[in-house]
Amino acid sequence: MASRIDDNSSLEDDLNRLSFDSDINILLLGQTGVGKTTFINAFTNYLSYDSFTSALQGEIISLIPASFHVMNPKTFQSTKIHIGNPDMNEHADDRGQSNTQACQSYKFIFGNRNLRLIDAPGIGDTRGLEQDAKNFEHILAFISQYKYLNGICILLKPNEERLNILFRFCIKELLTHLHISARENIMFIFTNSRSTFYAPGATAPQLRILLDDLRRSTHVDVPFSGENTFCLDNEVFRFMAIYKHGMAFPSEQLQNYAESWNVSSTEYIRLFSHIVNCKPHHVQDTLSINEAQQLIRKLGRPISEVTRLINKNLVLARQYEEQLRACPSNERDKFEFLPQKSARFVSLRYPCTVCTSDQCTRVIFVDNEVKLEYASECHRNCRLRKIEQEVINHPALIFCSSMDRTTGHCKNCGCKYEKHMHITYRYQEYTTYIEMKSNCQQSNRSSITYETWLSTIHNRINDLKEEQQCMMNIAMKLSCYLHRNAISLYNDDFLAYLDLFIHEEQLKQTVNHSNEVLIDDLQRLANQYRQEIDLFQNTMPRLTVEQKISISTTESTMKGVKEIFDLVTKLYSLPINGSLIREQVEGLKDSQRRKIQDHEIVIKVPCSGTVCSIVEQLDFVLSPTIVTSI
């Protein structure tokens, strides 16, 4: 993870205090098949060998698995070349789909400074615009874990005919979710440029037209000049794989690729030299639509859990009131303490995929209380990427190693993957007690009467009801915001959890547990919430993905972002349960940070054990003593 910075200080102070060993974070964006994966693999080999000749004599290094077809020029037979070992994140055989399925970071350690390359799913996936939208939301969620980005590299081919999709997501949408100052950190990298003599080619005039249109429509001027444009050709990496496969090549081709090696390695040095001299872009410089969306998605389970907790406490408070009314005056001291439920959140040592179906859930008794337990831990230490935590029926669960992708059923419990959930903590309820006499004295210090005792109970019940109604209103507004602004289809987690909790309470009745009042209260809340959301959706104009993107920079949308954060602040400030919700959300954030860190691949430079000339040059480039502006 990037170094943490004090949120209370100004951006200028934060940047001035960045330590010399702080990380350099670079995001790689581009259309599917443009060569982001090859960009990282080739860079690793440039760091490992001093020349093209020595690289051909050594072992090819592949951080990321890849595969491609090559045709023999004499026999016209096609041969498939595999490089590296396939993993869950790389779908190298899915033609037209982004090979990289989720963001993956690669941290190259140069002495006391780290160079981090963030490989992102490609834009222009054959699965359609909706899949591009999902990929982009994942990218935004991933980079939101870093305090700053030093470079945003947009990779293009030099003779690209269509730039509309790339432009929409990689520039316009990116600048929507990041501060406008991010334009100064944008770099254009032209891959496969050997065919255009290491120049941008026919893509350049198209790109300039699109940037001019952006300037006229939004007054955002994204620079496109020789300083932030880099031309290289990493086909030498594929050539090395073919060469290792045993195919013979004439000497002039070897000379061409040797030139490509030299030009490309030099461009890498120029690229990183430019990036380290750019002022780091503070990712969380402003409240963004993405931050609001990520926060709302984390609130689904916490709000639902606390809503059920409040209902349980209302039931206990009403029962207490009924017992107090029926109790003789000389026995009221028995009711000195009001039982209430509270909760704690216990973080798991590792993420776990569990099944929530009836057959994999059992009713247990703990301290004379009826509780439900997920009996089937289908995959302990589940390192599944691109999945939202604590969300039922998340589509990425099909890629969990415990699932049979052909049938969609779990190989451990046999249930459908839709019944599963990826969890990072356990929610544990326990009983606490409120001393009623002290509460009565606070409300009426002169004396403690039966009336003041009942009044205190009424106040407690009313306070719980007010918090619950406030939470419901906030949950509905948050959900409506996502329904209106989320680029991809939004599944309402809050409602899904309410339905799950109702079902769990119904399961408890199999052991004669009396909880009809609680079930009725939860069903009433779920029906009320569902009706209000349906009313909103019926009156809201139906927008396409393109329309949502086009209005995402409007002033009203940014005003809505501020309102969302104000609502969350109000939620955290609730006197009885606000801190409980905040604790749960902060735990989810910490878990997400750890997950990203666990998935990061760390490469100690020099990779091959031998210091190459490019390593020496990059050591100098990355040295803080040469940074002229930060």
C-alpha positions in Angstrom: 0.0 0.0 0.0 1.1 3.6 -0.5 2.3 5.5 2.4 -0.5 6.9 4.7 -0.9 10.6 4.9 -2.5 12.6 7.6 -6.1 13.5 6.4 -6.2 16.7 8.5 -3.3 18.4 6.8 -3.4 20.3 3.5 -2.6 18.6 0.2 0.5 20.8 -0.2 1.9 19.8 3.2 1.1 16.1 2.5 3.1 16.1 -0.7 6.0 18.0 0.9 6.1 15.4 3.6 6.2 12.4 1.3 9.2 10.4 2.4 12.0 9.7 0.0 11.2 6.0 0.2 7.5 6.5 -0.7 5.9 4.6 -3.5 5.5 5.6 -7.1 2.0 4.4 -8.2 1.3 4.1 -11.9 -2.1 3.0 -13.3 -2.1 1.3 -16.7 -5.3 1.8 -18.8 -6.2 0.8 -22.4 -8.4 -1.2 -24.7 -8.5 -4.9 -24.6 -5.5 -6.3 -26.4 -3.4 -3.1 -26.5 -0.6 -4.7 -24.5 -0.8 -3.7 -20.8 0.2 -7.2 -19.7 3.0 -7.3 -22.2 4.1 -3.8 -21.0 4.8 -5.3 -17.5 6.3 -8.6 -18.7 8.7 -6.8 -21.1 9.7 -4.3 -18.5 10.6 -7.2 -16.2 12.9 -8.6 -18.8 14.5 -5.2 -19.6 15.4 -5.2 -15.9 16.9 -8.6 -16.1 19.1 -8.5 -19.1 21.6 -5.9 -20.3 20.9 -6.5 -24.0 18.7 -8.3 -26.4 21.4 -10.9 -27.1 21.8 -11.8 -23.4 18.0 -12.0 -23.1 17.9 -14.6 -25.9 20.5 -16.6 -24.1 18.8 -16.5 -20.7 15.4 -17.5 -19.4 12.3 -15.5 -20.3 10.7 -14.0 -17.3 6.9 -13.8 -17.2 5.2 -12.2 -14.2 1.8 -12.5 -15.9 0.7 -15.6 -17.9 0.0 -15.0 -21.6 -0.7 -17.0 -24.7 -0.9 -16.2 -28.4 -0.8 -17.9 -31.8 2.0 -17.6 -34.3 2.1 -18.8 -37.9 5.0 -20.5 -39.4 5.9 -18.4 -42.6 6.9 -21.5 -44.5 4.3 -24.1 -43.5 1.4 -21.7 -42.6 0.7 -23.8 -39.6 -0.5 -22.0 -36.5 1.2 -22.8 -33.1 0.0 -21.6 -29.8 2.6 -20.3 -27.5 2.1 -20.3 -23.7 4.1 -18.1 -21.4 4.0 -18.4 -17.6 1.5 -20.3 -15.5 -2.2 -19.3 -15.8 -4.0 -18.0 -12.7 -7.5 -17.0 -11.8 -6.9 -13.4 -12.7 -5.8 -14.0 -16.3 -8.1 -15.5 -18.9 -5.6 -15.7 -21.7 -7.8 -18.0 -23.8 -10.9 -15.9 -23.8 -10.7 -14.2 -27.2 -12.1 -10.7 -27.3 -12.4 -10.5 -23.5 -10.0 -8.7 -21.3 -7.2 -11.1 -20.4 -6.8 -9.3 -17.0 -10.1 -10.0 -15.1 -9.2 -7.8 -12.1 -6.7 -5.2 -11.1 -3.4 -6.5 -10.0 -0.4 -4.5 -8.7 3.2 -5.2 -9.3 5.7 -3.6 -6.9 9.3 -3.3 -8.1 11.7 -2.5 -5.3 14.5 -0.2 -6.2 16.5 0.3 -3.0 14.4 2.3 -0.6 11.8 3.3 -3.2 9.0 1.2 -4.8 7.7 1.5 -8.3 4.1 0.1 -8.5 2.5 -0.8 -11.8 -1.3 -1.3 -11.6 -2.5 -3.6 -14.4 -6.3 -3.0 -15.0 -8.9 -4.9 -17.0 -9.1 -3.8 -20.6 -11.7 -1.5 -22.0 -13.7 -2.6 -25.1 -14.6 -6.0 -23.9 -16.7 -8.1 -26.3 -19.2 -8.7 -23.4 -20.4 -5.2 -24.0 -20.6 -1.7 -22.6 -22.1 -3.0 -19.3 -19.0 -5.2 -18.7 -16.8 -2.2 -19.5 -18.7 -0.3 -16.9 -18.3 -3.0 -14.3 -14.6 -3.2 -15.1 -14.2 0.5 -14.7 -16.0 0.6 -11.4 -13.6 -2.1 -10.2 -10.7 0.0 -11.3 -11.9 3.0 -9.4 -12.6 0.9 -6.3 -9.0 -0.5 -6.5 -7.2 2.8 -6.9 -9.3 4.4 -4.2 -7.2 2.4 -1.7 -4.1 4.5 -2.6 -3.6 8.0 -1.4 -2.1 9.2 -4.6 -1.2 8.3 -8.2 2.0 9.5 -9.9 1.1 8.5 -13.4 -2.0 7.5 -15.3 -0.8 5.7 -18.5 -3.2 5.3 -21.3 -1.9 2.7 -23.8 -2.9 3.0 -27.5 -1.9 1.3 -30.7 -0.4 3.7 -33.3 -3.0 2.9 -36.0 -6.2 2.6 -34.0 -9.3 3.3 -36.0 -11.8 3.6 -33.1 -11.1 5.5 -29.9 -14.7 6.3 -28.7 -15.0 3.6 -26.1 -11.4 4.1 -24.9 -11.9 7.8 -24.7 -15.2 7.6 -22.9 -13.9 5.4 -20.1 -10.2 6.1 -19.9 -10.3 9.9 -20.1 -13.7 11.4 -19.6 -15.0 8.9 -17.0 -11.6 8.9 -15.2 -11.6 12.6 -14.9 -15.1 12.5 -13.6 -14.1 10.3 -10.6 -10.7 11.9 -10.1 -9.9 15.6 -9.5 -9.5 17.6 -12.6 -5.8 18.0 -11.7 -5.3 14.4 -12.6 -5.0 15.5 -16.3 -1.4 16.6 -15.5 -0.5 13.0 -14.6 -1.9 11.4 -17.9 0.7 9.8 -20.2 0.0 8.4 -23.6 2.0 5.3 -24.5 1.9 4.0 -28.0 2.6 0.2 -28.2 3.5 -1.8 -31.3 5.0 1.4 -32.7 7.9 -0.3 -34.6 5.6 -0.4 -37.7 5.2 3.4 -37.5 8.9 4.1 -36.9 8.3 4.7 -33.2 5.8 7.5 -33.8 2.1 7.8 -32.8 0.9 7.1 -36.3 -2.7 7.6 -37.5 -4.0 7.5 -33.9 -2.5 10.9 -33.1 -4.9 13.1 -35.1 -7.9 11.2 -33.9 -6.8 11.5 -30.3 -6.2 15.3 -30.8 -9.8 15.7 -32.2 -11.2 13.9 -29.2 -9.2 16.0 -26.7 -10.3 19.2 -28.5 -13.9 18.1 -28.2 -13.3 17.5 -24.5 -11.8 21.0 -24.1 -14.8 22.6 -25.8 -17.4 20.7 -23.9 -15.9 20.6 -20.4 -13.1 23.2 -20.5 -10.7 20.4 -19.4 -7.4 20.6 -21.3 -5.6 17.2 -21.3 -2.1 17.7 -22.6 -0.9 15.7 -25.6 2.7 16.6 -26.5 6.1 15.0 -26.9 6.7 15.4 -23.2 3.9 13.1 -22.1 3.9 10.8 -25.2 6.0 7.7 -25.4 6.5 5.2 -28.3 7.8 1.7 -27.8 7.4 -1.8 -29.1 7.2 -4.7 -26.7 6.7 -7.3 -29.4 10.3 -8.3 -28.5 8.8 -10.1 -25.5 6.7 -12.3 -27.7 9.6 -12.7 -30.1 11.7 -14.1 -27.2 8.9 -16.6 -26.4 8.7 -17.7 -30.1 12.5 -18.0 -30.2 12.6 -20.1 -27.1 10.0 -22.3 -28.7 12.6 -23.2 -31.4 11.5 -21.3 -34.4 14.3 -20.0 -36.6 14.6 -16.4 -37.9 16.8 -14.6 -40.4 19.5 -12.3 -39.0 17.8 -9.0 -40.2 14.8 -9.8 -38.0 17.1 -10.3 -35.0 18.6 -6.9 -35.7 15.1 -5.3 -35.9 14.1 -6.7 -32.5 17.5 -5.8 -31.0 16.7 -2.2 -32.1 13.3 -2.5 -30.6 14.8 -3.6 -27.3 17.1 -0.6 -27.2 14.4 1.9 -28.2 11.8 0.5 -25.8 14.1 0.3 -22.8 15.2 3.9 -23.4 11.5 5.0 -23.5 10.8 3.3 -20.2 13.5 5.4 -18.6 12.2 8.5 -20.2 8.6 7.6 -19.1 9.5 7.0 -15.4 11.8 10.1 -15.4 8.8 12.2 -16.5 6.4 10.6 -14.0 8.6 11.1 -10.9 8.9 14.8 -11.8 5.1 15.2 -11.9 3.3 16.4 -8.9 1.6 13.3 -7.4 -2.2 13.3 -7.8 -4.0 12.9 -4.5 -6.7 10.4 -5.3 -8.9 11.5 -2.4 -8.4 15.2 -3.1 -12.1 15.8 -3.5 -15.3 13.9 -2.8 -15.9 11.8 -5.8 -18.8 9.8 -7.2 -16.7 6.6 -6.9 -16.0 7.2 -3.2 -19.7 7.7 -2.5 -20.6 4.6 -4.4 -18.0 2.5 -2.6 -19.1 3.8 0.8 -22.7 3.0 0.1 -21.9 -0.5 -0.9 -20.0 -1.1 2.3 -23.0 0.2 4.3 -25.5 -2.5 3.1 -24.7 -5.2 5.8 -24.0 -2.8 8.7 -27.3 -0.9 8.4 -29.2 -4.2 8.0 -27.5 -5.8 11.0 -28.1 -2.8 13.2 -31.7 -2.5 12.0 -32.3 -6.1 13.1 -30.5 -5.3 16.4 -32.8 -2.3 17.0 -35.9 -4.5 16.4 -34.7 -7.0 18.9 -34.1 -4.2 21.5 -37.6 -2.8 20.8 -39.0 -6.3 21.5 -37.0 -6.5 24.8 -38.0 -3.0 25.8 -41.7 -3.7 25.2 -41.5 -6.9 27.1 -39.8 -5.1 30.0 -42.6 -2.5 30.0 -45.3 -5.1 30.1 -43.7 -7.0 32.9 -43.1 -3.8 34.9 -46.8 -2.8 34.5 -47.9 -6.2 35.7 -45.5 -6.3 38.6 -46.5 -5.4 42.2 -44.9 -2.2 43.5 -43.0 -4.1 46.1 -41.3 -6.3 43.5 -40.2 -3.6 41.0 -36.6 -3.7 42.2 -36.4 -7.0 40.2 -36.6 -4.8 37.1 -33.7 -2.6 37.9 -31.9 -3.6 34.7 -33.2 -3.4 31.1 -31.7 -6.2 28.9 -30.6 -4.9 25.5 -28.6 -6.4 22.6 -25.3 -5.1 21.4 -22.8 -6.5 19.0 -19.1 -6.8 18.2 -17.4 -7.4 14.9 -14.7 -10.1 14.9 -12.3 -9.9 12.0 -11.4 -13.2 10.4 -7.8 -14.1 9.9 -8.6 -14.8 6.3 -11.5 -14.2 3.9 -13.9 -17.1 3.8 -16.7 -18.2 1.4 -19.7 -19.5 3.3 -23.1 -20.9 2.2 -26.3 -19.2 3.5 -28.7 -21.9 2.2 -31.1 -23.6 4.6 -29.3 -27.0 4.4 -25.9 -25.4 5.3 -27.3 -23.2 8.1 -27.9 -24.7 11.6 -29.7 -23.4 14.7 -27.6 -23.6 17.8 -28.0 -22.6 21.5 -25.3 -20.3 23.0 -25.9 -19.0 26.6 -29.5 -20.0 26.4 -30.0 -18.0 23.2 -31.0 -19.2 19.8 -28.5 -18.3 17.1 -27.8 -19.3 13.5 -24.5 -20.5 12.3 -23.1 -20.9 8.8 -22.1 -24.5 9.1 -20.5 -24.8 5.7 -17.2 -22.9 5.2 -16.9 -23.9 1.6 -13.5 -22.1 1.0 -11.3 -21.0 3.8 -8.7 -18.4 3.0 -10.5 -17.5 -0.2 -8.4 -15.1 -2.2 -11.0 -14.4 -4.8 -10.4 -11.1 -6.6 -12.9 -8.5 -7.9 -15.5 -9.4 -5.3 -17.3 -7.2 -2.9 -17.2 -8.4 0.6 -20.3 -9.3 2.7 -22.5 -9.4 -0.4 -24.9 -12.3 -1.0 -25.2 -13.6 -4.6 -22.2 -11.7 -5.9 -21.5 -12.8 -9.6 -17.8 -13.2 -9.0 -18.5 -16.1 -6.6 -18.7 -18.4 -9.6 -14.9 -18.0 -9.9 -14.3 -19.2 -6.4 -12.2 -22.4 -6.5 -14.9 -24.2 -4.5 -17.4 -23.7 -7.4 -17.9 -25.9 -10.5 -18.2 -23.3 -13.2 -20.0 -25.7 -15.5 -22.9 -26.3 -13.2 -22.6 -23.3 -10.9 -22.8 -25.6 -7.9 -20.4 -25.6 -4.9 -18.1 -28.7 -5.0 -18.2 -28.8 -1.2 -21.8 -28.3 -0.2 -23.6 -28.8 -3.5 -25.6 -25.6 -3.3 -25.7 -23.0 -6.1 -23.1 -20.3 -6.0 -25.8 -17.6 -5.6 -26.4 -18.9 -2.1 -22.9 -18.1 -1.0 -21.2 -15.1 0.5 -17.6 -13.9 0.8 -17.1 -12.8 4.4 -14.2 -11.1 6.3 -15.7 -10.9 9.8 -18.2 -12.5 12.1 -21.1 -10.5 13.7 -21.5 -11.6 17.3 -24.4 -10.4 19.4 -24.4 -10.3 23.2 -26.7 -9.1 26.0 -26.0 -6.0 27.9 -28.0 -4.3 30.7 -29.0 -0.7 31.2 -29.4 0.4 34.9 -32.9 1.9 34.9 -32.6 3.7 38.3 -29.7 5.8 37.1 -31.6 6.7 33.9 -34.7 7.6 35.9 -32.6 9.9 38.1 -31.1 11.6 35.0 -34.6 12.4 33.8 -36.0 13.4 37.2 -33.5 14.0 39.9 -36.0 14.8 42.7 -37.6 11.4 43.0 -38.0 8.0 41.2 -41.6 7.2 40.8 -43.4 4.5 38.9 -44.4 7.1 36.3 -40.8 8.3 35.7 -39.8 4.7 35.4 -42.3 4.1 32.7 -41.4 7.4 31.1 -37.8 6.3 30.9 -38.8 3.1 29.1 -40.9 5.1 26.7 -38.0 7.4 26.0 -35.8 4.4 25.2 -38.4 2.9 22.9 -38.9 6.2 21.1 -35.2 6.8 20.8 -34.8 3.3 19.2 -37.7 3.9 16.8 -36.3 7.3 15.8 -32.9 5.9 15.0 -34.4 3.0 13.1 -36.6 5.4 11.0 -33.6 7.6 10.4 -31.5 4.6 9.3 -34.3 3.5 7.0 -34.6 6.9 5.4 -30.8 7.2 4.9 -30.6 3.7 3.5 -33.4 4.5 1.0 -31.7 7.7 -0.1 -28.3 6.0 -0.5 -29.9 3.2 -2.5 -31.8 5.7 -4.7 -28.5 7.5 -5.4 -26.9 4.3 -6.6 -29.9 3.4 -8.7 -29.6 6.8 -10.4 -25.8 7.1 -10.7 -24.2 3.7 -10.8 -22.9 3.0 -14.3 -23.6 -0.8 -14.0 -26.6 -2.6 -12.6 -27.0 -2.0 -8.9 -28.2 -4.8 -6.6 -29.8 -3.5 -3.4 -27.7 -5.1 -0.6 -29.8 -3.6 2.2 -33.0 -5.2 1.0 -31.2 -8.5 0.3 -29.9 -8.6 3.9 -33.3 -7.8 5.3 -34.8 -10.7 3.4 -32.0 -12.9 4.6 -32.5 -11.9 8.2 -36.2 -12.6 8.0 -35.5 -16.0 6.6 -33.0 -16.7 9.4 -35.5 -15.7 12.1 -38.0 -18.1 10.5 -35.5 -20.9 10.6 -35.2 -20.3 14.4 -38.9 -21.2 14.7 -38.0 -24.8 13.8 -36.8 -25.2 17.5 -40.0 -23.5 18.8 -38.3 -20.2 19.2 -40.9 -17.5 19.8 -39.9 -14.5 17.6 -43.1 -13.7 15.6 -43.1 -10.1 16.7 -39.5 -9.6 15.5 -40.3 -11.3 12.1 -43.4 -9.1 11.7 -41.4 -6.0 12.4 -38.6 -6.9 9.9 -41.2 -7.8 7.2 -42.9 -4.5 7.8 -39.6 -2.6 7.3 -38.8 -4.6 4.2 -42.2 -4.0 2.6 -42.0 -0.3 3.5 -38.5 0.0 2.0 -39.5 -2.0 -1.1 -42.5 0.2 -1.8 -40.5 3.4 -1.5 -37.8 2.1 -3.8 -40.4 0.9 -6.3 -42.0 4.3 -6.3 -38.7 6.0 -6.9 -37.8 3.7 -9.8 -41.2 4.1 -11.4 -40.8 7.9 -11.4 -37.1 8.0 -12.3 -36.4 8.3 -16.0 -34.7 5.2 -17.4 -31.2 6.2 -18.5 -28.7 4.2 -20.6 -25.1 3.7 -19.6 -24.1 6.4 -22.1 -26.6 8.9 -20.6 -25.4 8.2 -17.1 -21.8 8.9 -18.1 -22.7 12.1 -20.0 -24.5 13.6 -16.9 -22.0 12.3 -14.3 -20.0 15.6 -14.3 -23.0 17.9 -13.8 -23.1 20.3 -10.9 -26.2 18.6 -9.5 -24.5 15.2 -9.4 -21.5 16.6 -7.5 -23.9 18.3 -5.1 -25.5 14.9 -4.6 -22.1 13.5 -3.7 -21.8 16.0 -0.9 -25.3 15.2 0.3 -24.3 11.5 0.4 -21.4 12.1 2.7 -23.5 14.4 4.9 -26.0 11.5 5.2 -23.3 9.1 6.2 -21.9 11.6 8.8 -25.5 11.8 10.2 -25.6 8.0 10.3 -22.3 7.7 12.2 -23.6 10.4 14.7 -26.6 8.4 15.9 -26.2 8.3 19.7 -27.2 4.7 20.3 -26.0 2.7 17.2 -24.0 5.2 15.1 -20.6 4.1 16.4 -21.5 0.4 15.8 -22.2 1.1 12.1 -19.0 3.1 11.7 -16.9 0.4 13.4 -18.2 -2.2 11.0 -17.6 0.0 7.9 -14.1 0.9 9.0 -13.4 -2.9 9.5 -14.5 -3.5 5.9 -12.2 -0.8 4.7 -9.2 -2.2 6.5 -10.0 -5.7 5.2 -10.1 -4.4 1.7 -6.8 -2.7 2.1 -5.2 -5.9 3.4 -6.7 -7.9 0.6 -5.1 -5.6 -2.0 -1.8 -5.8 -0.2 -2.0 -9.6 -0.1 -2.6 -9.8 -3.8 0.3 -7.6 -4.7 3.3 -9.2 -6.5 6.6 -7.9 -5.2 9.7 -8.0 -7.4 13.1 -7.3 -6.0 15.3 -5.5 -8.5 17.5 -6.7 -10.2 15.3 -9.6 -11.0 18.0 -11.8 -12.4 20.6 -11.1 -9.7 22.8 -9.1 -12.1 22.7 -5.3 -12.2 21.9 -4.2 -15.8 22.5 -0.7 -17.2 18.7 0.0 -17.2 18.6 -0.8 -13.5 21.4 1.6 -12.8 19.7 4.3 -14.8 16.3 3.7 -13.1 18.0 3.7 -9.7 19.3 7.2 -10.6 15.9 8.3 -12.0 14.0 7.1 -9.0 16.5 8.6 -6.6 14.8 11.5 -4.7 17.8 13.7 -5.1 17.0 14.2 -8.8 13.3 15.0 -8.4 12.9 18.6 -9.4 9.3 19.1 -8.7 7.0 17.1 -6.4 
